[in-house]
Amino acid sequence: MNREQRKITEYDLHAYADGALEEAARAAVEVHIAQDPSAAEDVARWQRQNETLRKLYGSVAAESVPPRLDAYRIERESRTKAAHWIRMAAAAVLLVAAGSGAGWYGRSVLVSPAPLQQSLVNEAMEAHRIYSSEVVHPVEVRASEKDHLRAWLSKRLERTLTVPDLRAEGLTLVGGRLLPAAGGPAAQFMYEDDAGHRVTLYIVPVKEGRETSFRYATLDRLEAFFWTDETISCALVGQLPRD
């Protein structure tokens, strides 16, 4: 069967209306619509729609892509933001539990929670939502009593904790609190940047923990990096600007 005898499809009609056919194919469609009033009506309607769209948005199509929608910029900012989170998580791994975290350098970043870690993420995000917006009582123990905070939470979690110093990442300690978790007590350290954005580090003790990759989750504009390191599981939660 040659090209002229080929059956004309709806795809051909749309392509004709869009001016996207080569000469031979266009001629075949013209023969078809001359013999098929219904097809001719469809093509005419689509051509009118195309003309309306050109009148409304033709000038926009000729404009350059806005910087905020540039694909390279979006990818670059995403990588920068991910690197920021990873640096904070790495600092927390190295500092939060005395003697742990020695092997964090080889960890990868995975983008879905393992089933056993889902409750950790849910608890950490919920605690962040509740307390990060507090103005008067965001924490139980302020940063000015950091030594007491460390000793108190270490005792309650039965783990030797260290309060991570994240000032290199632009975050200052606000303080911390003790929280109930599904399997017992949990600790929450809260940090804040110069613009008032808050990040919380949620910690629960585990009996037989093994090191895991950093994992990432996001829900309702909140982001979380979480992991297990020897005797504790941690989740770093927040909503940071893309810079």
N, CA, C and O of each residue as an XYZ file, in Angstrom:
972
protein
N       0.861     -1.194      0.000
C       0.000      0.000      0.000
C       0.888      1.231      0.000
O       1.772      1.356      0.847
N       0.655      2.180     -0.979
C       1.501      3.367     -1.023
C       1.003      4.419     -0.060
O      -0.012      4.239      0.613
N       1.746      5.545     -0.002
C       1.447      6.580      1.000
C       0.074      7.183      0.788
O      -0.644      7.466      1.748
N      -0.309      7.391     -0.532
C      -1.591      8.028     -0.811
C      -2.764      7.145     -0.402
O      -3.839      7.654     -0.086
N      -2.572      5.837     -0.403
C      -3.650      4.915     -0.068
C      -3.742      4.631      1.431
O      -4.669      3.963      1.891
N      -2.773      5.144      2.183
C      -2.759      4.878      3.626
C      -3.981      5.506      4.289
O      -4.407      6.603      3.925
N      -4.529      4.803      5.254
C      -5.697      5.316      5.968
C      -5.321      6.552      6.773
O      -4.307      6.558      7.471
N      -6.135      7.594      6.676
C      -5.899      8.830      7.419
C      -6.446      8.664      8.835
O      -7.612      8.314      9.023
N      -5.602      8.916      9.819
C      -5.988      8.765     11.223
C      -6.247     10.123     11.861
O      -5.980     11.169     11.270
N      -6.775     10.080     13.083
C      -6.991     11.331     13.820
C      -5.667     12.037     14.090
O      -5.600     13.266     14.109
N      -4.614     11.245     14.298
C      -3.286     11.839     14.485
C      -2.914     12.677     13.263
O      -2.389     13.781     13.407
N      -3.184     12.157     12.047
C      -2.879     12.896     10.823
C      -3.676     14.198     10.763
O      -3.157     15.236     10.351
N      -4.937     14.133     11.175
C      -5.786     15.326     11.144
C      -5.261     16.395     12.097
O      -5.220     17.575     11.750
N      -4.856     15.975     13.313
C      -4.295     16.933     14.267
C      -3.002     17.532     13.729
O      -2.776     18.737     13.832
N      -2.156     16.683     13.154
C      -0.888     17.172     12.614
C      -1.129     18.156     11.474
O      -0.394     19.132     11.327
N      -2.149     17.903     10.674
C      -2.498     18.817      9.588
C      -2.951     20.166     10.150
O      -2.531     21.223      9.681
N      -3.819     20.105     11.166
C      -4.299     21.346     11.785
C      -3.156     22.141     12.405
O      -3.198     23.370     12.452
N      -2.138     21.431     12.878
C      -0.988     22.091     13.507
C       0.064     22.523     12.498
O       1.060     23.146     12.865
N      -0.154     22.191     11.215
C       0.832     22.543     10.203
C       2.113     21.755     10.325
O       3.190     22.266     10.019
N       2.008     20.500     10.773
C       3.197     19.706     11.070
C       3.436     18.581     10.062
O       4.278     17.717     10.305
N       2.719     18.571      8.939
C       2.885     17.497      7.961
C       3.761     17.931      6.790
O       3.811     19.108      6.431
N       4.447     16.956      6.208
C       5.196     17.210      4.985
C       4.215     17.318      3.814
O       3.035     16.992      3.942
N       4.719     17.774      2.694
C       3.840     18.108      1.569
C       2.985     16.934      1.106
O       1.781     17.091      0.900
N       3.589     15.762      0.941
C       2.833     14.611      0.433
C       1.740     14.195      1.412
O       0.613     13.918      1.002
N       2.067     14.151      2.701
C       1.084     13.773      3.714
C      -0.013     14.820      3.815
O      -1.182     14.487      4.005
N       0.367     16.090      3.688
C      -0.632     17.163      3.749
C      -1.623     17.044      2.595
O      -2.824     17.249      2.775
N      -1.113     16.712      1.411
C      -1.979     16.559      0.243
C      -2.952     15.403      0.432
O      -4.111     15.484      0.025
N      -2.470     14.320      1.055
C      -3.341     13.164      1.290
C      -4.458     13.515      2.259
O      -5.596     13.082      2.078
N      -4.141     14.298      3.289
C      -5.162     14.704      4.252
C      -6.172     15.630      3.592
O      -7.364     15.539      3.882
N      -5.727     16.509      2.720
C      -6.641     17.432      2.042
C      -7.640     16.677      1.169
O      -8.811     17.048      1.083
N      -7.165     15.617      0.525
C      -8.076     14.775     -0.256
C      -9.102     14.125      0.668
O     -10.284     14.038      0.334
N      -8.642     13.673      1.827
C      -9.531     12.994      2.778
C     -10.607     13.933      3.310
O     -11.787     13.583      3.319
N     -10.205     15.127      3.754
C     -11.193     16.032      4.356
C     -12.134     16.614      3.303
O     -13.234     17.060      3.631
N     -11.705     16.611      2.038
C     -12.596     17.063      0.971
C     -13.730     16.075      0.768
O     -14.797     16.439      0.275
N     -13.500     14.830      1.147
C     -14.502     13.772      0.982
C     -15.219     13.426      2.286
O     -16.161     12.633      2.287
N     -14.770     14.025      3.404
C     -15.336     13.686      4.721
C     -15.677     14.975      5.468
O     -14.814     15.545      6.135
N     -16.930     15.445      5.364
C     -17.326     16.706      6.006
C     -17.078     16.727      7.515
O     -16.730     17.768      8.072
N     -17.257     15.570      8.185
C     -17.040     15.519      9.636
C     -15.576     15.775      9.974
O     -15.265     16.526     10.898
N     -14.679     15.142      9.218
C     -13.246     15.360      9.444
C     -12.872     16.801      9.138
O     -12.062     17.403      9.843
N     -13.466     17.354      8.081
C     -13.177     18.742      7.720
C     -13.619     19.691      8.826
O     -12.937     20.672      9.122
N     -14.764     19.395      9.434
C     -15.266     20.226     10.540
C     -14.337     20.155     11.754
O     -14.063     21.168     12.397
N     -13.854     18.943     12.059
C     -12.919     18.784     13.182
C     -11.644     19.583     12.949
O     -11.174     20.294     13.837
N     -11.092     19.459     11.754
C      -9.847     20.166     11.439
C     -10.046     21.674     11.535
O      -9.192     22.380     12.073
N     -11.156     22.167     11.024
C     -11.420     23.605     11.074
C     -11.528     24.084     12.518
O     -11.042     25.164     12.857
N     -12.170     23.275     13.373
C     -12.301     23.645     14.783
C     -10.938     23.689     15.466
O     -10.656     24.609     16.235
N     -10.106     22.713     15.192
C      -8.771     22.687     15.807
C      -7.914     23.854     15.322
O      -7.126     24.412     16.085
N      -8.070     24.217     14.061
C      -7.313     25.353     13.529
C      -7.751     26.656     14.192
O      -6.926     27.528     14.465
N      -9.057     26.785     14.450
C      -9.543     27.977     15.154
C      -8.983     28.028     16.574
O      -8.589     29.090     17.056
N      -8.950     26.871     17.241
C      -8.380     26.815     18.594
C      -6.905     27.203     18.583
O      -6.444     27.940     19.454
N      -6.172     26.704     17.596
C      -4.750     27.049     17.488
C      -4.560     28.544     17.300
O      -3.664     29.145     17.893
N      -5.407     29.139     16.473
C      -5.291     30.572     16.228
C      -5.597     31.371     17.493
O      -4.941     32.375     17.774
N      -6.591     30.923     18.252
C      -6.913     31.596     19.516
C      -5.746     31.515     20.488
O      -5.416     32.500     21.148
N      -5.119     30.346     20.580
C      -3.968     30.178     21.471
C      -2.797     31.047     21.039
O      -2.089     31.607     21.876
N      -2.593     31.157     19.730
C      -1.495     32.005     19.245
C      -1.725     33.463     19.613
O      -0.790     34.172     19.983
N      -2.975     33.907     19.508
C      -3.282     35.295     19.851
C      -3.085     35.560     21.341
O      -2.613     36.624     21.740
N      -3.456     34.565     22.160
C      -3.363     34.743     23.608
C      -1.945     34.597     24.127
O      -1.514     35.366     24.986
N      -1.214     33.615     23.613
C       0.066     33.249     24.217
C       1.251     33.269     23.259
O       2.349     32.851     23.624
N       1.040     33.747     22.051
C       2.136     33.759     21.096
C       3.336     34.549     21.572
O       4.478     34.139     21.363
N       3.082     35.691     22.219
C       4.195     36.518     22.702
C       4.949     35.829     23.829
O       6.161     35.997     23.964
N       4.226     35.048     24.645
C       4.873     34.333     25.745
C       5.818     33.264     25.208
O       6.904     33.061     25.750
N       5.407     32.588     24.155
C       6.244     31.529     23.584
C       7.563     32.065     23.064
O       8.560     31.344     23.011
N       7.565     33.344     22.678
C       8.791     33.943     22.147
C       9.714     34.456     23.244
O      10.867     34.794     22.978
N       9.213     34.516     24.477
C      10.027     35.028     25.577
C      11.034     33.986     26.042
O      10.851     32.785     25.839
N      12.102     34.470     26.669
C      13.086     33.557     27.245
C      12.503     32.910     28.497
O      11.598     33.462     29.123
N      13.022     31.746     28.859
C      12.542     31.029     30.044
C      12.899     31.822     31.295
O      14.056     32.213     31.450
N      11.936     32.078     32.203
C      12.250     32.802     33.445
C      13.314     32.065     34.241
O      13.330     30.834     34.256
N      14.206     32.799     34.907
C      15.275     32.152     35.685
C      14.759     31.117     36.671
O      15.403     30.088     36.876
N      13.596     31.373     37.291
C      13.087     30.446     38.299
C      12.660     29.111     37.691
O      12.508     28.128     38.415
N      12.461     29.062     36.348
C      12.048     27.827     35.694
C      13.162     27.184     34.886
O      12.952     26.160     34.235
N      14.343     27.780     34.925
C      15.465     27.237     34.177
C      15.865     25.869     34.736
O      16.132     25.737     35.930
N      15.906     24.858     33.873
C      16.163     23.486     34.331
C      17.524     23.348     34.990
O      17.660     22.657     36.000
N      18.540     24.007     34.423
C      19.879     23.895     35.000
C      19.931     24.543     36.381
O      20.587     24.037     37.291
N      19.232     25.666     36.523
C      19.223     26.351     37.819
C      18.513     25.501     38.865
O      18.977     25.387     40.000
N      17.380     24.902     38.481
C      16.629     24.060     39.414
C      17.472     22.875     39.863
O      17.506     22.543     41.048
N      18.158     22.233     38.907
C      18.992     21.080     39.256
C      20.131     21.502     40.172
O      20.441     20.810     41.141
N      20.759     22.645     39.865
C      21.875     23.123     40.681
C      21.424     23.432     42.099
O      22.099     23.071     43.062
N      20.277     24.104     42.230
C      19.774     24.449     43.558
C      19.398     23.195     44.339
O      19.627     23.119     45.546
N      18.818     22.206     43.647
C      18.450     20.963     44.328
C      19.682     20.261     44.876
O      19.671     19.755     45.998
N      20.753     20.231     44.073
C      21.975     19.584     44.534
C      22.590     20.351     45.700
O      23.088     19.750     46.651
N      22.554     21.692     45.622
C      23.103     22.503     46.705
C      22.341     22.263     47.993
O      22.937     22.130     49.062
N      21.017     22.208     47.889
C      20.200     22.000     49.076
C      20.437     20.617     49.668
O      20.548     20.463     50.884
N      20.515     19.601     48.788
C      20.777     18.247     49.278
C      22.117     18.179     49.980
O      22.248     17.536     51.021
N      23.127     18.852     49.405
C      24.454     18.845     50.024
C      24.413     19.498     51.400
O      25.096     19.051     52.321
N      23.616     20.552     51.542
C      23.477     21.233     52.830
C      22.906     20.279     53.873
O      23.415     20.189     54.990
N      21.844     19.569     53.500
C      21.239     18.610     54.423
C      22.218     17.505     54.795
O      22.304     17.108     55.957
N      22.960     17.006     53.799
C      23.899     15.919     54.066
C      24.996     16.374     55.017
O      25.403     15.618     55.899
N      25.481     17.608     54.848
C      26.514     18.114     55.759
C      25.985     18.187     57.182
O      26.685     17.823     58.127
N      24.751     18.658     57.338
C      24.168     18.728     58.676
C      23.993     17.336     59.267
O      24.294     17.107     60.439
N      23.504     16.411     58.450
C      23.322     15.044     58.937
C      24.652     14.425     59.318
O      24.749     13.729     60.329
N      25.682     14.675     58.515
C      27.005     14.128     58.813
C      27.535     14.677     60.125
O      28.107     13.940     60.929
N      27.344     15.984     60.341
C      27.791     16.584     61.597
C      27.062     15.961     62.771
O      27.659     15.706     63.817
N      25.770     15.717     62.601
C      24.995     15.107     63.682
C      25.453     13.680     63.951
O      25.554     13.266     65.106
N      25.729     12.926     62.891
C      26.212     11.553     63.066
C      27.491     11.539     63.882
O      27.652     10.724     64.790
N      28.387     12.435     63.557
C      29.693     12.443     64.207
C      29.632     12.907     65.654
O      30.499     12.560     66.456
N      28.610     13.693     65.991
C      28.618     14.347     67.292
C      27.551     13.876     68.265
O      27.751     13.958     69.477
N      26.420     13.383     67.764
C      25.295     13.195     68.661
C      25.511     12.066     69.659
O      25.063     12.174     70.801
N      26.180     10.993     69.267
C      26.411      9.886     70.198
C      27.906      9.659     70.331
O      28.588      9.378     69.346
N      28.403      9.778     71.525
C      29.839      9.652     71.748
C      30.339      8.308     71.260
O      29.801      7.263     71.629
N      31.379      8.338     70.422
C      32.000      7.109     69.956
C      31.353      6.490     68.748
O      31.853      5.481     68.249
N      30.253      7.047     68.244
C      29.606      6.462     67.073
C      29.874      7.328     65.860
O      30.468      8.401     65.957
N      29.422      6.837     64.708
C      29.496      7.643     63.496
C      30.786      7.529     62.733
O      30.971      8.255     61.756
N      31.683      6.663     63.122
C      32.979      6.596     62.470
C      32.873      6.185     61.009
O      33.757      6.495     60.211
N      31.809      5.497     60.657
C      31.729      4.992     59.296
C      30.788      5.752     58.389
O      30.377      5.209     57.363
N      30.431      6.967     58.711
C      29.416      7.662     57.924
C      29.880      8.017     56.526
O      29.048      8.199     55.637
N      31.176      8.120     56.302
C      31.679      8.575     55.013
C      31.242      7.681     53.862
O      31.086      8.158     52.738
N      31.043      6.401     54.122
C      30.687      5.490     53.044
C      29.200      5.376     52.793
O      28.778      4.557     51.977
N      28.400      6.169     53.466
C      26.953      6.002     53.346
C      26.425      6.659     52.079
O      26.928      7.686     51.626
N      25.406      6.038     51.530
C      24.726      6.621     50.385
C      23.468      7.324     50.873
O      23.130      7.265     52.055
N      22.777      7.990     49.949
C      21.518      8.650     50.289
C      20.402      7.977     49.510
O      20.425      7.957     48.280
N      19.423      7.425     50.220
C      18.285      6.777     49.590
C      17.063      7.661     49.776
O      16.987      8.443     50.724
N      16.097      7.529     48.852
C      14.998      8.483     48.854
C      13.672      7.894     49.310
O      12.620      8.465     49.023
N      13.694      6.780     50.006
C      12.441      6.237     50.530
C      12.679      5.607     51.892
O      13.705      4.962     52.106
N      11.738      5.788     52.818
C      11.899      5.208     54.151
C      11.783      3.695     54.120
O      10.948      3.138     53.408
N      12.632      3.034     54.903
C      12.442      1.609     55.136
C      11.238      1.462     56.059
O      10.983      2.350     56.872
N      10.491      0.364     55.953
C       9.276      0.216     56.764
C       9.498      0.439     58.249
O       8.681      1.088     58.902
N      10.592     -0.088     58.799
C      10.829      0.038     60.230
C      11.184      1.461     60.629
O      11.091      1.813     61.805
N      11.589      2.287     59.667
C      11.950      3.664     59.975
C      10.796      4.634     59.754
O      10.904      5.811     60.099
N       9.692      4.156     59.183
C       8.584      5.050     58.889
C       8.023      5.687     60.152
O       7.677      6.869     60.144
N       7.928      4.919     61.241
C       7.404      5.487     62.484
C       8.335      6.563     63.020
O       7.873      7.556     63.582
N       9.645      6.378     62.851
C      10.607      7.397     63.272
C      10.364      8.700     62.531
O      10.331      9.769     63.140
N      10.194      8.616     61.220
C       9.965      9.813     60.412
C       8.659     10.486     60.802
O       8.610     11.707     60.954
N       7.605      9.704     60.966
C       6.307     10.270     61.339
C       6.381     10.991     62.682
O       5.880     12.107     62.822
N       7.008     10.351     63.667
C       7.138     10.964     64.990
C       7.971     12.239     64.920
O       7.615     13.254     65.518
N       9.081     12.183     64.186
C       9.974     13.339     64.099
C       9.297     14.517     63.419
O       9.438     15.656     63.864
N       8.563     14.252     62.341
C       7.880     15.331     61.628
C       6.759     15.927     62.467
O       6.567     17.143     62.481
N       6.018     15.073     63.166
C       4.928     15.575     64.004
C       5.473     16.426     65.145
O       4.918     17.482     65.449
N       6.549     15.978     65.774
C       7.164     16.762     66.851
C       7.671     18.095     66.321
O       7.557     19.121     66.992
N       8.230     18.078     65.121
C       8.719     19.328     64.521
C       7.563     20.295     64.282
O       7.669     21.480     64.596
N       6.464     19.796     63.732
C       5.306     20.656     63.464
C       4.782     21.294     64.749
O       4.429     22.473     64.767
N       4.735     20.518     65.806
C       4.163     21.015     67.058
C       5.039     22.086     67.693
O       4.536     23.124     68.121
N       6.336     21.843     67.757
C       7.196     22.705     68.570
C       7.993     23.751     67.792
O       8.419     24.746     68.378
N       8.205     23.557     66.498
C       9.036     24.524     65.772
C       8.365     25.881     65.613
O       9.041     26.889     65.406
N       7.037     25.911     65.708
C       6.321     27.181     65.577
C       6.109     27.886     66.913
O       5.618     29.015     66.950
N       6.477     27.227     68.009
C       6.308     27.827     69.332
C       7.217     29.052     69.490
O       8.378     29.031     69.083
N       6.684     30.090     70.072
C       7.461     31.312     70.300
C       7.964     31.376     71.740
O       9.145     31.636     71.972
N       7.087     31.143     72.697
C       7.450     31.281     74.109
C       8.129     30.026     74.644
O       9.115     30.118     75.376
N       7.604     28.844     74.280
C       8.139     27.594     74.835
C       8.509     26.594     73.731
O       7.944     25.502     73.686
N       9.429     26.938     72.857
C       9.813     25.982     71.817
C      10.586     24.790     72.367
O      10.589     23.718     71.761
N      11.245     24.972     73.520
C      12.050     23.899     74.125
C      11.803     23.875     75.628
O      11.300     24.840     76.203
N      12.162     22.762     76.254
C      12.077     22.660     77.712
C      13.321     23.231     78.380
O      13.236     23.894     79.414
N      14.468     22.969     77.782
C      15.740     23.446     78.327
C      16.439     24.272     77.256
O      16.670     23.802     76.142
N      16.771     25.513     77.610
C      17.384     26.427     76.653
C      18.859     26.103     76.414
O      19.496     25.385     77.184
N      19.380     26.666     75.307
C      20.778     26.439     74.943
C      21.742     26.945     76.003
O      22.863     26.449     76.114
N      21.310     27.932     76.782
C      22.169     28.467     77.844
C      22.469     27.417     78.915
O      23.421     27.569     79.681
N      21.667     26.358     78.972
C      21.888     25.250     79.905
C      22.234     23.968     79.139
O      21.723     22.890     79.442
N      23.092     24.106     78.162
C      23.408     22.986     77.274
C      23.968     21.778     78.020
O      23.620     20.641     77.701
N      24.818     22.007     78.994
C      25.405     20.887     79.740
C      24.332     20.105     80.489
O      24.336     18.874     80.508
N      23.410     20.852     81.107
C      22.299     20.194     81.805
C      21.421     19.443     80.812
O      20.996     18.320     81.082
N      21.146     20.059     79.664
C      20.323     19.434     78.626
C      20.945     18.115     78.177
O      20.254     17.102     78.069
N      22.241     18.132     77.919
C      22.934     16.925     77.467
C      22.866     15.820     78.521
O      22.566     14.668     78.208
N      23.145     16.183     79.767
C      23.149     15.186     80.842
C      21.752     14.618     81.081
O      21.588     13.413     81.273
N      20.761     15.483     81.070
C      19.380     15.062     81.315
C      18.885     14.104     80.237
O      18.352     13.040     80.552
N      19.059     14.476     78.957
C      18.584     13.624     77.873
C      19.399     12.335     77.770
O      18.856     11.287     77.420
N      20.682     12.403     78.068
C      21.507     11.188     78.070
C      20.998     10.196     79.106
O      20.934      8.993     78.854
N      20.638     10.715     80.269
C      20.136      9.854     81.338
C      18.802      9.234     80.963
O      18.594      8.037     81.163
N      17.894     10.041     80.420
C      16.557      9.532     80.101
C      16.581      8.546     78.931
O      15.791      7.602     78.917
N      17.464      8.741     77.957
C      17.550      7.828     76.822
C      18.523      6.679     77.076
O      18.617      5.736     76.291
N      19.249      6.784     78.199
C      20.255      5.777     78.549
C      21.302      5.631     77.445
O      21.742      4.529     77.119
N      21.682      6.769     76.886
C      22.720      6.838     75.871
C      23.593      8.057     76.176
O      23.097      9.070     76.670
N      24.866      7.961     75.888
C      25.738      9.115     76.098
C      25.645     10.018     74.878
O      26.247      9.742     73.840
N      24.892     11.090     75.011
C      24.653     11.998     73.895
C      25.572     13.208     73.956
O      26.025     13.615     75.026
N      25.831     13.762     72.801
C      26.516     15.043     72.682
C      25.611     15.960     71.876
O      24.991     15.514     70.911
N      25.522     17.225     72.247
C      24.683     18.167     71.512
C      25.445     18.618     70.267
O      26.471     19.285     70.403
N      24.986     18.283     69.062
C      25.717     18.661     67.851
C      25.838     20.173     67.694
O      24.887     20.909     67.956
N      26.996     20.625     67.270
C      27.249     22.032     66.986
C      27.114     22.232     65.479
O      27.971     21.785     64.717
N      26.056     22.893     65.047
C      25.787     23.083     63.624
C      25.993     24.528     63.186
O      25.439     24.961     62.177
N      26.792     25.271     63.948
C      27.020     26.670     63.592
C      27.709     26.819     62.245
O      27.508     27.818     61.555
N      28.511     25.849     61.866
C      29.171     25.902     60.559
C      28.155     25.854     59.421
O      28.451     26.280     58.305
N      26.968     25.340     59.696
C      25.895     25.290     58.708
C      24.904     26.432     58.901
O      23.823     26.425     58.311
N      25.266     27.406     59.718
C      24.409     28.567     59.930
C      23.273     28.341     60.896
O      22.300     29.096     60.888
N      23.370     27.311     61.736
C      22.298     26.980     62.674
C      22.787     27.068     64.109
O      23.819     26.497     64.463
N      22.035     27.789     64.932
C      22.368     27.972     66.342
C      21.408     27.161     67.202
O      20.211     27.105     66.920
N      21.926     26.542     68.235
C      21.093     25.740     69.131
C      20.092     26.619     69.881
O      20.467     27.634     70.469
N      18.822     26.223     69.858
C      17.782     26.882     70.647
C      17.647     26.176     71.991
O      17.487     26.818     73.028
N      17.715     24.841     71.961
C      17.586     24.040     73.176
C      17.060     22.667     72.828
O      17.241     22.189     71.708
N      16.408     22.032     73.787
C      15.897     20.693     73.529
C      14.807     20.300     74.494
O      14.485     21.042     75.423
N      14.237     19.127     74.273
C      13.170     18.633     75.137
C      13.118     17.113     75.077
O      13.669     16.483     74.174
N      12.435     16.544     76.070
C      12.171     15.107     76.136
C      10.766     14.867     75.607
O       9.839     15.607     75.935
N      10.607     13.830     74.785
C       9.315     13.531     74.179
C       9.001     12.043     74.297
O       9.912     11.222     74.398
N       7.722     11.693     74.285
C       7.357     10.271     74.250
C       7.417      9.760     72.814
O       7.048     10.473     71.881
N       7.878      8.537     72.640
C       7.916      7.905     71.321
C       7.249      6.542     71.410
O       6.891      6.090     72.498
N       7.083      5.891     70.275
C       6.389      4.603     70.257
C       7.088      3.564     71.118
O       6.428      2.743     71.755
N       8.425      3.590     71.146
C       9.154      2.582     71.893
C       9.765      3.064     73.187
O      10.569      2.351     73.788
N       9.406      4.264     73.636
C       9.993      4.811     74.857
C      10.259      6.297     74.716
O       9.543      6.978     73.982
N      11.280      6.824     75.404
C      11.555      8.257     75.353
C      12.283      8.650     74.067
O      12.952      7.832     73.436
N      12.135      9.912     73.698
C      12.846     10.482     72.552
C      13.381     11.847     72.950
O      12.833     12.511     73.831
N      14.449     12.255     72.296
C      15.022     13.578     72.531
C      14.856     14.415     71.272
O      14.911     13.900     70.155
N      14.651     15.714     71.468
C      14.579     16.632     70.337
C      15.478     17.830     70.605
O      15.300     18.541     71.594
N      16.443     18.049     69.720
C      17.261     19.253     69.756
C      16.737     20.191     68.683
O      16.431     19.758     67.572
N      16.630     21.482     69.009
C      16.117     22.453     68.051
C      17.193     23.476     67.713
O      17.917     23.957     68.584
N      17.278     23.799     66.411
C      18.239     24.777     65.910
C      17.502     25.834     65.094
O      16.381     25.613     64.636
N      18.150     26.986     64.922
C      17.516     28.099     64.224
C      18.569     28.871     63.444
O      19.685     29.063     63.927
N      18.214     29.323     62.220
C      19.156     30.155     61.470
C      18.830     31.629     61.679
O      17.903     31.961     62.418
N      19.582     32.512     61.038
C      19.411     33.951     61.252
C      18.050     34.453     60.792
O      17.567     35.475     61.281
N      17.431     33.746     59.858
C      16.126     34.160     59.345
C      14.972     33.565     60.145
O      13.808     33.827     59.842
N      15.285     32.768     61.160
C      14.241     32.173     61.987
C      13.755     30.819     61.524
O      12.826     30.269     62.116
N      14.358     30.258     60.472
C      13.989     28.903     60.044
C      14.530     27.898     61.054
O      15.685     27.984     61.472
N      13.700     26.960     61.436
C      14.092     26.007     62.474
C      14.268     24.592     61.923
O      13.535     24.151     61.038
N      15.250     23.907     62.470
C      15.542     22.512     62.150
C      15.584     21.753     63.461
O      16.135     22.247     64.444
N      15.010     20.560     63.491
C      15.042     19.757     64.717
C      15.729     18.420     64.454
O      15.616     17.841     63.373
N      16.432     17.957     65.459
C      17.078     16.644     65.421
C      16.365     15.761     66.432
O      16.396     16.027     67.633
N      15.727     14.717     65.940
C      14.916     13.814     66.756
C      15.702     12.525     66.955
O      16.203     11.952     65.987
N      15.817     12.060     68.206
C      16.670     10.911     68.527
C      15.903      9.913     69.386
O      15.278     10.289     70.377
N      15.955      8.649     69.005
C      15.382      7.584     69.831
C      16.436      6.492     70.015
O      17.207      6.222     69.094
N      16.479      5.861     71.191
C      17.438      4.767     71.398
C      16.954      3.493     70.721
O      15.750      3.254     70.625
N      17.886      2.680     70.254
C      17.560      1.368     69.696
C      18.441      0.327     70.373
O      19.570      0.617     70.771
N      17.919     -0.881     70.500
C      18.653     -1.920     71.226
C      19.727     -2.576     70.369
O      20.860     -2.762     70.814
N      19.370     -2.919     69.152
C      20.326     -3.605     68.289
C      20.389     -2.889     66.951
O      20.058     -3.459     65.912
N      20.810     -1.653     66.987
C      20.870     -0.871     65.762
C      22.047     -1.262     64.894
O      23.076     -1.728     65.385
N      21.885     -1.069     63.621
C      23.019     -1.234     62.710
C      23.026     -0.021     61.794
O      21.977      0.555     61.504
N      24.202      0.360     61.344
C      24.304      1.560     60.531
C      23.501      1.412     59.244
O      23.521      0.362     58.603
N      22.795      2.476     58.878
C      22.025      2.480     57.641
C      22.462      3.654     56.782
O      23.143      4.567     57.250
N      22.063      3.617     55.525
C      22.289      4.755     54.645
C      21.455      5.930     55.131
O      20.450      5.751     55.818
N      21.886      7.139     54.764
C      21.015      8.283     54.969
C      19.789      8.073     54.087
O      19.910      7.687     52.925
N      18.629      8.327     54.640
C      17.411      8.244     53.844
C      16.701      9.588     53.887
O      16.828     10.353     54.843
N      15.956      9.851     52.829
C      15.309     11.151     52.676
C      13.813     10.956     52.509
O      13.366     10.031     51.831
N      13.043     11.839     53.138
C      11.590     11.816     52.982
C      11.077     13.244     52.998
O      11.696     14.125     53.594
N       9.950     13.471     52.346
C       9.333     14.788     52.368
C       7.823     14.629     52.479
O       7.241     13.715     51.895
N       7.196     15.520     53.230
C       5.751     15.473     53.430
C       5.261     16.857     53.815
O       5.744     17.455     54.777
N       4.286     17.364     53.048
C       3.689     18.672     53.356
C       4.757     19.743     53.551
O       4.725     20.490     54.530
N       5.692     19.815     52.627
C       6.760     20.826     52.588
C       7.833     20.636     53.651
O       8.788     21.410     53.705
N       7.695     19.627     54.491
C       8.756     19.301     55.443
C       9.688     18.268     54.826
O       9.255     17.390     54.078
N      10.972     18.383     55.148
C      11.956     17.429     54.651
C      12.650     16.766     55.829
O      12.786     17.357     56.900
N      13.087     15.535     55.618
C      13.762     14.810     56.697
C      14.882     13.942     56.140
O      14.706     13.240     55.145
N      16.031     14.000     56.798
C      17.101     13.034     56.594
C      17.126     12.165     57.846
O      17.101     12.689     58.959
N      17.174     10.855     57.680
C      17.145      9.998     58.864
C      18.054      8.796     58.662
O      18.352      8.402     57.534
N      18.484      8.227     59.773
C      19.448      7.130     59.744
C      19.490      6.447     61.102
O      18.978      6.981     62.087
N      20.099      5.270     61.156
C      20.368      4.566     62.407
C      21.868      4.416     62.546
O      22.562      4.079     61.587
N      22.362      4.669     63.747
C      23.803      4.614     63.981
C      24.068      3.918     65.314
O      23.942      4.528     66.376
N      24.434      2.650     65.252
C      24.756      1.849     66.431
C      23.601      1.780     67.427
O      22.755      0.895     67.301
N      23.533      2.672     68.403
C      22.538      2.543     69.470
C      21.425      3.585     69.410
O      20.608      3.663     70.328
N      21.379      4.386     68.350
C      20.338      5.409     68.235
C      19.850      5.503     66.793
O      20.566      5.166     65.850
N      18.613      5.968     66.650
C      18.078      6.346     65.343
C      17.789      7.836     65.383
O      17.300      8.348     66.390
N      18.084      8.530     64.305
C      17.964      9.990     64.277
C      17.208     10.442     63.036
O      17.235      9.780     61.999
N      16.533     11.582     63.161
C      15.881     12.217     62.016
C      16.104     13.718     62.115
O      15.794     14.338     63.133
N      16.635     14.286     61.065
C      16.863     15.723     60.979
C      15.740     16.293     60.133
O      15.606     15.932     58.964
N      14.926     17.183     60.705
C      13.698     17.634     60.054
C      13.687     19.152     59.937
O      14.129     19.854     60.847
N      13.185     19.650     58.822
C      13.057     21.094     58.677
C      12.555     21.484     57.309
O      12.268     20.644     56.457
N      12.460     22.791     57.128
C      12.064     23.364     55.844
C      12.978     24.553     55.613
O      12.746     25.639     56.145
N      14.013     24.344     54.821
C      15.027     25.367     54.639
C      14.897     26.016     53.274
O      14.446     25.368     52.329
N      15.282     27.289     53.145
C      15.241     27.961     51.849
C      16.265     27.372     50.905
O      17.236     26.757     51.346
N      16.060     27.552     49.600
C      16.983     27.005     48.600
C      18.132     27.969     48.363
O      18.151     28.681     47.359
N      19.083     27.997     49.277
C      20.267     28.822     49.047
C      21.465     28.133     49.645
O      22.579     28.652     49.569
